[in-house]
């Protein structure tokens, strides 16, 4: 498998699809904010119908796997996924 760089907006889109699937709402009803903390690592905050949920790194990886399966028709478990904080591009994911 070739290495794929997933930009921040695609990670947000993956999280919107993931949360919308879990909550049975449209992806357009989901708002996502990606975050990084030196102590806690990567996380995201989702807002759906006035409710807030914190998603941790494992949820972000699961959302990217869901996106790989549904949007790219790739085997989501054959991919190694690594999140990275880039000074210029924000939070990106490397898929190997």
ChimeraX commands (.cxc) that place a marker at each C-alpha (Angstrom):
marker #1 position 0.00,0.00,0.00 radius 0.5
marker #1 position 1.28,3.45,-0.87 radius 0.5
marker #1 position 1.61,6.07,1.84 radius 0.5
marker #1 position -1.28,8.53,1.94 radius 0.5
marker #1 position -1.22,11.90,3.71 radius 0.5
marker #1 position -4.63,12.81,5.07 radius 0.5
marker #1 position -4.99,16.57,5.59 radius 0.5
marker #1 position -6.78,18.11,8.55 radius 0.5
marker #1 position -10.00,18.78,6.62 radius 0.5
marker #1 position -10.27,15.11,5.61 radius 0.5
marker #1 position -9.80,14.08,9.25 radius 0.5
marker #1 position -12.63,16.45,10.20 radius 0.5
marker #1 position -14.79,15.01,7.41 radius 0.5
marker #1 position -14.03,11.48,8.62 radius 0.5
marker #1 position -15.05,12.44,12.14 radius 0.5
marker #1 position -18.28,14.03,10.87 radius 0.5
marker #1 position -19.18,10.81,9.05 radius 0.5
marker #1 position -18.22,8.68,12.04 radius 0.5
marker #1 position -20.22,10.71,14.56 radius 0.5
marker #1 position -23.20,11.03,12.23 radius 0.5
marker #1 position -23.23,7.25,11.77 radius 0.5
marker #1 position -23.13,6.69,15.55 radius 0.5
marker #1 position -25.79,9.32,16.31 radius 0.5
marker #1 position -28.01,8.59,13.27 radius 0.5
marker #1 position -27.93,12.19,12.02 radius 0.5
marker #1 position -26.74,13.87,8.85 radius 0.5
marker #1 position -22.99,14.61,8.67 radius 0.5
marker #1 position -23.99,18.23,8.05 radius 0.5
marker #1 position -25.44,18.37,11.59 radius 0.5
marker #1 position -22.05,17.55,13.15 radius 0.5
marker #1 position -19.46,20.16,14.10 radius 0.5
marker #1 position -15.90,19.03,14.86 radius 0.5
marker #1 position -12.94,20.81,16.39 radius 0.5
marker #1 position -9.58,19.02,16.40 radius 0.5
marker #1 position -7.26,19.61,19.34 radius 0.5
marker #1 position -3.78,18.70,20.51 radius 0.5
marker #1 position -2.48,18.91,24.05 radius 0.5
marker #1 position 1.09,18.13,25.14 radius 0.5
marker #1 position -0.19,16.07,28.08 radius 0.5
marker #1 position -3.21,14.33,26.53 radius 0.5
marker #1 position -2.28,14.12,22.84 radius 0.5
marker #1 position -4.84,14.29,20.04 radius 0.5
marker #1 position -8.55,14.74,20.64 radius 0.5
marker #1 position -11.61,16.24,19.04 radius 0.5
marker #1 position -14.73,17.93,20.29 radius 0.5
marker #1 position -17.98,17.16,18.51 radius 0.5
marker #1 position -21.24,19.08,18.75 radius 0.5
marker #1 position -24.49,17.46,17.67 radius 0.5
marker #1 position -27.93,18.85,18.49 radius 0.5
marker #1 position -26.57,21.02,21.27 radius 0.5
marker #1 position -24.64,18.19,22.92 radius 0.5
marker #1 position -20.87,18.08,23.25 radius 0.5
marker #1 position -18.74,14.94,23.15 radius 0.5
marker #1 position -14.97,14.59,23.50 radius 0.5
marker #1 position -13.35,12.08,21.18 radius 0.5
marker #1 position -9.90,10.74,22.08 radius 0.5
marker #1 position -7.13,9.49,19.80 radius 0.5
marker #1 position -8.57,6.00,19.47 radius 0.5
marker #1 position -11.90,7.48,18.30 radius 0.5
marker #1 position -10.09,9.59,15.70 radius 0.5
marker #1 position -8.27,6.50,14.39 radius 0.5
marker #1 position -11.56,4.57,14.33 radius 0.5
marker #1 position -13.18,7.44,12.37 radius 0.5
marker #1 position -10.34,7.42,9.82 radius 0.5
marker #1 position -10.73,3.63,9.44 radius 0.5
marker #1 position -14.50,4.14,8.90 radius 0.5
marker #1 position -13.71,6.78,6.25 radius 0.5
marker #1 position -11.19,4.50,4.51 radius 0.5
marker #1 position -13.82,1.77,4.33 radius 0.5
marker #1 position -16.79,3.86,3.23 radius 0.5
marker #1 position -15.19,6.53,1.05 radius 0.5
marker #1 position -12.04,4.92,-0.39 radius 0.5
marker #1 position -13.22,1.30,-0.34 radius 0.5
marker #1 position -9.90,0.30,1.28 radius 0.5
marker #1 position -9.41,-2.41,3.87 radius 0.5
marker #1 position -9.44,-0.27,7.02 radius 0.5
marker #1 position -7.53,-2.79,9.10 radius 0.5
marker #1 position -4.69,-3.27,6.62 radius 0.5
marker #1 position -3.69,0.35,7.13 radius 0.5
marker #1 position -1.36,1.71,9.78 radius 0.5
marker #1 position -2.52,5.17,10.84 radius 0.5
marker #1 position -0.32,7.73,12.57 radius 0.5
marker #1 position -1.47,11.17,13.65 radius 0.5
marker #1 position 1.01,14.04,13.49 radius 0.5
marker #1 position 0.97,17.70,14.48 radius 0.5
marker #1 position 2.49,19.76,11.66 radius 0.5
marker #1 position 3.45,23.41,12.18 radius 0.5
marker #1 position 2.08,24.46,8.77 radius 0.5
marker #1 position -0.75,22.00,8.07 radius 0.5
marker #1 position -2.19,21.39,11.54 radius 0.5
marker #1 position -3.16,17.85,12.45 radius 0.5
marker #1 position -2.54,15.36,9.67 radius 0.5
marker #1 position -2.65,11.57,9.43 radius 0.5
marker #1 position -0.24,9.28,7.64 radius 0.5
marker #1 position -1.82,6.11,6.30 radius 0.5
marker #1 position 0.59,3.30,5.42 radius 0.5
marker link #1:1,2 radius 0.2
marker link #1:2,3 radius 0.2
marker link #1:3,4 radius 0.2
marker link #1:4,5 radius 0.2
marker link #1:5,6 radius 0.2
marker link #1:6,7 radius 0.2
marker link #1:7,8 radius 0.2
marker link #1:8,9 radius 0.2
marker link #1:9,10 radius 0.2
marker link #1:10,11 radius 0.2
marker link #1:11,12 radius 0.2
marker link #1:12,13 radius 0.2
marker link #1:13,14 radius 0.2
marker link #1:14,15 radius 0.2
marker link #1:15,16 radius 0.2
marker link #1:16,17 radius 0.2
marker link #1:17,18 radius 0.2
marker link #1:18,19 radius 0.2
marker link #1:19,20 radius 0.2
marker link #1:20,21 radius 0.2
marker link #1:21,22 radius 0.2
marker link #1:22,23 radius 0.2
marker link #1:23,24 radius 0.2
marker link #1:24,25 radius 0.2
marker link #1:25,26 radius 0.2
marker link #1:26,27 radius 0.2
marker link #1:27,28 radius 0.2
marker link #1:28,29 radius 0.2
marker link #1:29,30 radius 0.2
marker link #1:30,31 radius 0.2
marker link #1:31,32 radius 0.2
marker link #1:32,33 radius 0.2
marker link #1:33,34 radius 0.2
marker link #1:34,35 radius 0.2
marker link #1:35,36 radius 0.2
marker link #1:36,37 radius 0.2
marker link #1:37,38 radius 0.2
marker link #1:38,39 radius 0.2
marker link #1:39,40 radius 0.2
marker link #1:40,41 radius 0.2
marker link #1:41,42 radius 0.2
marker link #1:42,43 radius 0.2
marker link #1:43,44 radius 0.2
marker link #1:44,45 radius 0.2
marker link #1:45,46 radius 0.2
marker link #1:46,47 radius 0.2
marker link #1:47,48 radius 0.2
marker link #1:48,49 radius 0.2
marker link #1:49,50 radius 0.2
marker link #1:50,51 radius 0.2
marker link #1:51,52 radius 0.2
marker link #1:52,53 radius 0.2
marker link #1:53,54 radius 0.2
marker link #1:54,55 radius 0.2
marker link #1:55,56 radius 0.2
marker link #1:56,57 radius 0.2
marker link #1:57,58 radius 0.2
marker link #1:58,59 radius 0.2
marker link #1:59,60 radius 0.2
marker link #1:60,61 radius 0.2
marker link #1:61,62 radius 0.2
marker link #1:62,63 radius 0.2
marker link #1:63,64 radius 0.2
marker link #1:64,65 radius 0.2
marker link #1:65,66 radius 0.2
marker link #1:66,67 radius 0.2
marker link #1:67,68 radius 0.2
marker link #1:68,69 radius 0.2
marker link #1:69,70 radius 0.2
marker link #1:70,71 radius 0.2
marker link #1:71,72 radius 0.2
marker link #1:72,73 radius 0.2
marker link #1:73,74 radius 0.2
marker link #1:74,75 radius 0.2
marker link #1:75,76 radius 0.2
marker link #1:76,77 radius 0.2
marker link #1:77,78 radius 0.2
marker link #1:78,79 radius 0.2
marker link #1:79,80 radius 0.2
marker link #1:80,81 radius 0.2
marker link #1:81,82 radius 0.2
marker link #1:82,83 radius 0.2
marker link #1:83,84 radius 0.2
marker link #1:84,85 radius 0.2
marker link #1:85,86 radius 0.2
marker link #1:86,87 radius 0.2
marker link #1:87,88 radius 0.2
marker link #1:88,89 radius 0.2
marker link #1:89,90 radius 0.2
marker link #1:90,91 radius 0.2
marker link #1:91,92 radius 0.2
marker link #1:92,93 radius 0.2
marker link #1:93,94 radius 0.2
marker link #1:94,95 radius 0.2
marker link #1:95,96 radius 0.2
view
